[in-house]
Amino acid sequence: MVNIPKVMNIYCPFRECEKHYPHKVTQYKKGKDRLTALGKRRYDRKQRGYGGQTRQIFRKKAKTTKKPTLRLECSFCKRRQQRSLPRCKPFELGGEKKTKGQALVY
């Protein structure tokens, strides 16, 4: 279980800052694919007409986990940087912190 706080005090490498500042943390998500990208245009052209599926559809997925990527926005200069974490299954952003030695409540 990886729990990341919503605000982290980390180093900002850009010229305006070059110091440690609080950064707002969000999880990176892939954007929508463009229809005008060359690979998509090429694939659509090949798929046209008769002949069925022309390129293989990947089905042999080997990995069970993903590497979450953090998007960090500096509170001072508003610039963003990205950091990837090691592989983990449950990833939580801004969850409750665990306290050691506390009695279990049912």
N, C-alpha and C positions, 0 to 999 in steps of 0.2 A: 504494500500500500504506500503510494507516494503522495504526500500531501504538501502542496506548495502554497505559500501565503499570497494574497492578492497584491500586496505591495512589498517589494524587496529593495533593500538599500545596496545597490551594486555600482561598479565603476562604469562611467559613461565615457567611451573612448573618443568622442567627437570634439572638435577644436573648441567649441564654445564652453564645454564643461571640463573635460579631463580630470574629473573628481568623482567621488562617490555621491550619488544622488538617489532618492527614492524612485523606483521604477514601477509603473503599473503593469501587472502581469496578466496576460490573456493567453489562451491556447490558440496556436496557429491552425487555421483551417484552409484547405485547398480551395481556390477560387473556381468559378464555373469555366469549363473548357470553351475556347473560342471556336466558332464554326469556320473562321477564316484562317486558322493555323494550317501550315503547309501539310503536315502529316494527316490532318483530318480531311483536307481537300483531296489528297492523294488516295486515302482510304475510301472515301465516298465515290471517287471516280472509278476505282477498281471494283467496287461492290455493285455498280450500276449494271442493269440488264440481267440476262440469264446467266446461270452458272453457280448459283448458291454462294455459300460462304467462301471467300477467297483467301482470307488470312486466318491463322489459327486463333482460337479463343483460349486464353490461359486458364487452366483449371487445376493445376498441381500446386496449390498454395502450400509453401513449406513453413512459413513463420506463423506462430500463434499470437505473437504480441507485436506492438508497434512502438517506435521511439517517439514519445510526445515532444513537440517543439514548442517552446515558450516564445511569445512575442512580448518584448519588454519595451515600454515607452517611458522615456525620461520625463520627469515632472518639470525639469528646468528648461530643456531645449526642445522637447516634444519629438525628438528623433527616436526611431525604433531600431532595435536590434533583435536578433533571434538567437536562441540557444536550444540545443537539443539535449534531452535527458537520455540516460540509458534505458534499455528495454524494460517495460513494466506493464503488468496487466491492469490493476486498478489505479487510475490516475485521478486525483482530486485537486481542485483549485479552490483555496480558501476554506477548507473544511475545519472542523473543530480539532484543536490540539489534544493529543493524548496526555494524561497526567499520570506520573509514575506513583505506584503505591496507593492509589485511591481504591476504596472498597467498591465492589460491584453493586449496582442498584438494579433490582428486578422490578 
